[in-house]
Amino acid sequence: MGRQKRAYQSVTIRDVAERAGVAVSTVSRVLNGLDRVSEETRRRVEQAARELSYVPNNFAASMVTGQSKILGIIVPSFTHDFFGFIAQTAEHVFRKHGYLTIVSASGEDPVADPAAFLQRFYHMLDGVLLVPTAARLKDLESFDKPLLLVDRDMPGSSFSSISFDNEPACYELTRRLTEKGHRRIGLLVLNSPMNIGADRLAGCLRALREAGVEQDPALVRCCAAAAVDGYTQTRLMMTMPDPPTAIVCCSEELCTGAVRACMDLSLVPGRDISLVSFDELITPLAPTAITSVFSPRRKMAKVAAERLLEMVANPAKRIPRKDVVETIIHEQHSIAQL
């Protein structure tokens, strides 16, 4: 049956071959998913690997294959529900395909900057999924391995990306307000160099133009993606001499702040003020369900992970490509008819 390994002692591919009664090269072919191995032999090798709790030595294998079987995921934060979900879903897809994952939260810390991460782990990584946080993409142009931007992109960037249909989604949100007779519409937009800022604003403005509305510049408020900004700007707009009758919130955080501001001002969404939001509002504070854009984050994460695997496996797939995931409007009761 072969020699036994003590706890924490490394099991090698040679041990698996000895247990299965086959050559080391045969074990290698099975573990790397190659053909020209009978089903019976494949079964014996896989059973031996399970019995010995064999863990592949990715670094040794990379000397032969040129791949480490390690991928990177960089998100702005682990605590934000959206980013944590993206990282967890992508990691699950990678694991199913035999890849290990290194995950990093970049935030706004220069030490944790994506460029520093990629430089430090360059020789370990086969590719990277990145949710960028600021205009730092030029620092990444020398990274010559597969890199896929997720959720957002920089206008004019040369990287492949996958994002939601930001412009059409915000167009549709705003159009539903104009259809109900709203003309003074406040816009809480993201102050971001990424496409999530410009594209969402463009969608809102297109709907206003089509409705013949000349937008008051005082009703366009650029914000950080934070509830406090949504709160502050909503209060400022609602205390104007001629306040808006409706507000488009271009992120969930901004909508959370807007709802809190309305509550403090004794305004009920759908009755005293109309509110719509990009991304569903998860706070239980809202007295009325908010009409919002539903972003299929699971689909985005799976598509992004599979796309990166294609780029790693096939250099021809590395030609820059911009993919878009469609969103859905969830109609609720937060839009009043004027």
C-alpha positions in Angstrom: 0.0 0.0 0.0 3.0 2.3 0.1 4.6 4.2 2.9 2.4 6.5 5.1 3.0 10.2 5.5 2.8 11.8 8.9 0.5 14.8 9.5 1.8 18.0 7.8 4.4 16.0 5.8 4.1 16.8 2.1 2.6 14.2 -0.1 4.3 14.2 -3.5 3.1 13.1 -7.0 5.5 10.1 -6.6 3.5 9.0 -3.6 0.3 9.1 -5.6 1.8 7.1 -8.4 3.0 4.5 -5.9 -0.4 4.2 -4.3 -2.2 4.0 -7.7 0.4 1.6 -9.2 1.2 3.8 -12.2 4.0 5.9 -13.5 4.6 9.5 -12.3 3.9 10.8 -15.8 0.5 9.1 -15.8 -0.4 10.8 -12.6 0.7 14.1 -14.1 -1.5 13.6 -17.1 -4.6 12.8 -14.9 -4.1 15.7 -12.6 -3.6 18.1 -15.5 -6.8 16.8 -17.3 -4.9 15.5 -20.3 -6.1 12.7 -22.5 -4.7 9.3 -23.5 -5.5 7.9 -20.0 -8.0 5.1 -19.6 -11.0 5.8 -17.4 -10.0 3.0 -15.0 -6.5 4.4 -14.6 -7.9 7.9 -14.2 -10.2 6.6 -11.4 -7.4 4.8 -9.6 -5.2 8.0 -9.7 -8.0 10.3 -8.5 -8.8 7.8 -5.7 -5.2 7.6 -4.6 -4.9 11.4 -4.6 -8.0 11.6 -2.3 -6.8 9.0 0.0 -3.4 10.7 0.5 -5.0 14.2 0.6 -2.6 15.2 -2.2 -2.3 18.9 -2.8 -0.7 19.9 -6.2 2.6 21.8 -6.0 1.6 24.7 -8.2 5.0 26.3 -8.1 6.8 23.1 -9.2 4.2 22.6 -12.0 4.6 26.1 -13.2 8.2 25.3 -14.1 6.9 22.8 -16.6 3.6 24.3 -17.8 4.5 28.0 -17.5 1.3 28.5 -15.4 1.1 28.8 -11.6 -2.6 27.9 -11.4 -2.9 31.0 -9.2 -5.2 34.0 -10.0 -5.6 37.3 -8.3 -8.7 39.2 -7.3 -8.4 42.9 -6.3 -11.5 44.7 -4.9 -11.8 48.0 -3.1 -13.2 46.5 0.1 -14.1 43.1 1.7 -16.8 44.6 3.9 -18.9 46.1 1.1 -21.6 43.5 0.2 -21.2 43.9 -3.5 -17.4 43.6 -3.7 -17.3 40.7 -1.2 -19.9 38.8 -3.3 -18.0 39.4 -6.5 -14.8 38.1 -4.9 -16.4 35.0 -3.3 -18.3 34.0 -6.5 -15.3 34.4 -8.8 -13.1 32.5 -6.3 -15.6 29.6 -6.4 -15.4 29.5 -10.2 -11.6 29.5 -10.2 -11.5 26.8 -7.5 -13.8 24.5 -9.7 -11.2 24.9 -12.5 -8.3 24.0 -10.2 -7.0 27.5 -9.5 -5.9 29.0 -6.2 -6.8 32.6 -5.5 -5.0 35.5 -3.9 -7.5 38.2 -2.8 -6.6 41.8 -1.9 -8.6 44.8 -0.8 -7.0 47.9 -2.4 -9.1 50.7 -0.9 -7.3 54.0 -1.3 -4.1 52.9 0.5 -1.1 53.5 -1.7 0.7 50.4 -0.1 -2.2 48.3 -1.3 -2.4 49.9 -4.7 -3.2 47.4 -7.5 0.1 48.3 -9.3 2.1 47.5 -6.1 0.1 44.2 -5.7 0.8 43.1 -9.3 4.4 44.0 -9.0 4.9 42.0 -5.8 3.0 38.9 -7.0 3.8 39.1 -10.7 5.7 35.8 -11.0 3.0 34.0 -9.0 -0.1 35.1 -11.0 -1.6 33.7 -14.2 -4.1 36.6 -14.4 -6.1 39.1 -12.4 -9.7 40.3 -11.9 -9.6 44.0 -10.8 -12.4 46.3 -9.5 -10.5 49.6 -10.0 -11.1 52.4 -7.5 -9.5 55.5 -9.1 -7.6 56.7 -12.2 -4.6 54.4 -11.7 -4.9 52.3 -14.8 -2.0 53.8 -16.6 0.2 52.4 -13.8 -1.0 48.9 -14.8 -0.3 49.1 -18.6 3.1 47.3 -18.2 1.4 44.2 -16.7 1.6 41.8 -19.6 -0.6 39.0 -18.2 -4.4 38.7 -18.5 -6.1 41.5 -16.6 -9.9 42.0 -16.6 -11.7 45.0 -15.1 -14.9 44.2 -13.3 -18.0 46.4 -12.7 -16.3 49.6 -14.0 -13.9 50.8 -16.7 -11.9 53.9 -17.6 -13.0 55.6 -20.8 -10.4 55.0 -23.4 -8.6 52.2 -21.5 -7.0 49.3 -23.4 -8.1 46.7 -20.8 -10.8 44.2 -21.3 -13.8 44.9 -19.0 -17.2 43.7 -17.9 -19.7 46.1 -16.5 -23.4 46.7 -16.1 -25.4 48.7 -18.7 -25.1 51.9 -16.7 -26.3 54.4 -19.3 -29.4 52.6 -20.5 -30.4 51.7 -16.9 -30.2 55.3 -15.6 -32.0 56.4 -18.8 -34.9 54.1 -18.0 -35.0 55.2 -14.3 -35.2 58.9 -15.3 -37.7 58.2 -18.2 -40.1 56.6 -15.7 -40.0 59.9 -13.7 -40.7 62.1 -16.7 -43.5 59.9 -17.8 -45.2 60.6 -14.4 -44.9 64.3 -15.1 -41.8 65.2 -13.2 -39.7 68.1 -14.6 -37.6 69.2 -11.6 -35.5 66.1 -11.1 -32.5 66.1 -8.8 -29.5 63.9 -9.8 -27.2 62.4 -7.2 -24.3 61.3 -9.5 -21.0 59.6 -8.7 -17.9 61.8 -8.8 -15.8 59.2 -10.4 -13.4 59.1 -13.3 -14.7 55.6 -14.0 -17.5 54.9 -16.5 -20.0 54.4 -13.6 -19.9 58.2 -13.1 -20.1 59.5 -16.6 -22.3 56.7 -18.1 -25.0 56.9 -15.4 -25.2 60.7 -15.6 -25.4 60.5 -19.4 -28.4 58.1 -19.2 -30.2 60.6 -16.9 -29.5 63.6 -19.1 -30.6 61.7 -22.3 -34.0 60.9 -20.8 -34.4 64.6 -19.7 -33.5 65.8 -23.2 -36.0 63.4 -24.8 -38.7 64.7 -22.5 -37.9 68.3 -23.4 -36.6 69.1 -19.9 -33.8 71.7 -19.5 -31.9 70.5 -16.5 -31.2 73.0 -13.8 -27.4 72.7 -13.0 -28.3 73.3 -9.3 -30.1 69.9 -9.3 -27.0 67.9 -10.5 -25.0 67.0 -7.4 -21.6 65.2 -7.7 -21.0 62.9 -4.7 -18.7 60.3 -3.4 -20.3 56.8 -3.2 -21.2 57.4 0.5 -24.5 57.6 2.3 -23.4 60.9 4.0 -23.1 62.6 0.6 -26.5 61.4 -0.4 -27.9 62.7 2.9 -26.2 66.1 2.7 -27.0 66.8 -1.0 -30.6 65.7 -0.6 -31.2 68.0 2.3 -29.6 70.9 0.4 -31.8 70.3 -2.6 -35.0 69.8 -0.6 -34.5 73.1 1.3 -34.1 75.1 -2.0 -36.8 77.7 -2.7 -37.9 75.5 -5.7 -37.0 71.9 -4.6 -37.1 68.9 -7.0 -40.2 66.7 -7.1 -38.0 63.6 -7.8 -34.4 62.4 -7.2 -32.4 59.9 -9.1 -29.8 58.2 -6.9 -26.9 56.8 -9.0 -25.8 54.3 -6.3 -27.3 52.3 -3.4 -25.2 54.3 -0.9 -26.5 57.6 -2.2 -30.1 56.4 -2.0 -29.6 55.3 1.6 -28.5 58.8 2.5 -31.4 60.3 0.4 -34.0 58.2 2.3 -32.6 59.2 5.6 -32.7 62.9 4.6 -36.3 62.5 3.5 -37.3 60.9 6.8 -35.6 63.7 8.7 -37.6 66.2 6.6 -40.8 64.2 7.1 -41.0 63.4 3.4 -42.4 60.0 2.4 -41.1 58.5 -0.9 -43.9 58.0 -3.4 -46.1 60.6 -1.7 -44.1 63.8 -1.0 -41.0 63.0 -3.1 -40.2 60.5 -5.8 -37.0 58.4 -5.4 -35.4 55.9 -7.8 -32.0 54.2 -7.4 -29.3 52.4 -9.3 -28.9 49.2 -7.2 -31.5 47.9 -4.8 -31.8 49.6 -1.5 -31.1 47.0 1.3 -31.6 49.3 4.3 -34.9 48.6 6.2 -35.3 52.4 6.9 -37.2 53.2 3.7 -41.0 53.5 4.5 -41.7 52.7 0.9 -40.0 50.2 -1.5 -37.8 52.1 -3.9 -38.0 51.6 -7.7 -34.5 50.5 -8.5 -32.1 48.9 -11.0 -31.4 45.3 -10.1 -27.8 44.4 -11.0 -27.3 40.6 -11.4 -24.0 40.5 -9.5 -23.8 36.7 -9.5 -24.0 36.6 -13.3 -21.4 39.4 -13.6 -19.0 37.6 -11.3 -19.4 34.2 -13.1 -19.0 35.8 -16.6 -16.0 37.7 -15.4 -14.3 34.7 -13.9 -15.0 32.5 -17.0 -13.7 35.3 -19.3 -10.5 35.6 -17.4 -10.0 31.8 -17.5 -10.4 32.0 -21.3 -7.8 34.8 -21.5 -5.4 32.7 -19.4 -5.9 29.5 -21.5 -5.9 31.2 -24.9 -3.8 34.2 -25.8 -6.1 34.9 -28.8 -8.8 35.7 -26.2 -6.7 38.6 -24.8 -7.7 41.0 -27.5 -9.4 43.9 -25.5 -13.1 43.4 -25.3 -15.8 45.4 -23.5 -18.7 43.2 -22.3 -21.9 44.5 -20.8 -24.3 42.7 -18.4 -28.0 43.8 -18.7 -29.8 45.0 -15.6 -33.5 44.9 -14.7 -35.8 47.7 -13.4 -37.7 46.6 -10.3 -40.8 48.8 -10.2 -42.0 49.6 -6.7 -44.1 52.4 -5.2 -41.7 55.3 -4.9 -42.8 57.3 -7.9 -45.7 59.7 -7.5 -47.8 60.9 -10.4 -47.8 64.7 -10.8 
